[in-house]
Amino acid sequence: MYLQNLQQDKIFVPSEMKSLKTLTQMESRRGLENAIISNGKIVNVVSNSYGHIPNQLFFKKAEEMLTDAQLNFHKRTINKNDRSFITDFIIDDKSHFTVKNDKDLILPMLRFKNSYDGSEKTSGHFGFYRQVCSNGLHVSQAEIEFSIKHSKNNTHLIMPRLNNLFDKFLDNEFYTITKKFDKMKEFKIIDTQEFVKAILDKTKLFKYECSDKNSDPSKKSREVIEILNYEALLLNEEPNLWLGYNAFNAVLHNTLKKSFGQQERLDKKLFDEVYEMA
C-alpha cells in the first residue's frame, strides 16, 4: 500500500546561476558574484568558482545508476521550500527482510540529496525503508561516492556503477543491521511513558514534559506514545524497543522541523540510544 502512495513532490523546479551585477546593476564583493535562483527566488549567493548542480542532472544520473543495475524500484521525492531536495529509491525485489513479523517489511533504500541553498551536501547513501511507518531509516553508514567536476560555466557529474556497491551493502550492512532490529524486537517495553522519557533525557530531541510546571507528557511525547501503541496493536505485538525506535523516527521525520541532514544524524543517535537498552 505505502509503495503505491509515496510522496511525489516536484523537484525539477527551474533553477539557474546568474550574475548579481546583472540582477542588481551593482558591483558585488569577491566571493559573492552570483545568485542561485530556484523557482523564481534567490536562495543562495556564491562565488565565480561555484558549480551549480541542477536537480535534473543529479537525480536523473542517480536514476540511471539503478536502471543500469537492473533493479526494480519505487521513487519518493521531497522538496523543502525549493531549497533542498531528496529522491529515495526504494528497492522492491528479492532483497527484503521481515523483523520477525510478516507484516513488518524492511526494504533497501538509496537516498540522494541536493540543495540549492548550500544546506545539504550533494550526496547519496544507503538506508532502509519500513513499510509499516513509511519512513526512511538512516542507520546505515554506507555512503555512495561520486565526483563532481565543475568550472565557471560547466559542471560534470561522474557516478559510480551501482551493481557492486549494492551487492556489498546487502552482504554487509543490510543483514548486520537487521540482526540488530531483531534483537531490539525481543526486548519488551513495560512502561511506554518511562521509555519515551528515558530516550528524551538522553537525546534531548525535545522536552518530555509540557512545561517546567506541568510534568504531563508534551504533545510530541504523546504522539510518540500513540504511534508506539498503535503499531503494537497493528502488528498484534507487545510494545518493544524496535517499535519504540520507529515511533520516535516517525515523529522526527513527520513532525519536527529538521533538515534532511539533521534527520539522518538524529535518526542514528536515536537508534544507538534505543539499541543500547537491548
Secondary structure, 3 states (H helix, E strand, C coil): CHHHCCCECCCCCCEEEEEHHHHHCCCCCCCCCEEEEECCEEEEEECCCCCCCCHHHHHHHHHHHHHHCCCCEEEEEEEECCCEEEEEEEECCCCCEECCCCCCEEEEEEEEEEECCCCCCCEEEEEEEECCCCEEECCCCCEECCEEEECCCCEEEECCCHHHHHHHHHHHHHHHHHHHHHHHHCCECCCHHHHHHHHHHHHCCCCCECCCCCCCECHHHHHHHHHHHHHHHHCCCCCEHHHHHHHHHHHHHHCCCCCHHHHHHHHHHHHHHHHHCC
